[in-house]
Amino acid sequence: MERKQNKRNNQFIAIKNEISGITLIALVITTIFSYDEKLKSSNNNGFLLQTI
């Protein structure tokens, strides 16, 4: 019984870490696009995405 619980906990932790990683990547991408749009609207070239 305890083994099954440990296995479930390990699976839960693995899934939680995956979701956290995906969320962090999404946040970074959103920030980059938001910053690039802000630069474009301020009459600058959107250089940030052009250099990537």
Secondary structure, 3 states (H helix, E strand, C coil): CHHHHHHHHHHHHHHHHHHHHHHHHHHHHHHHHHHHHHHHHCCCCCHHHHHC
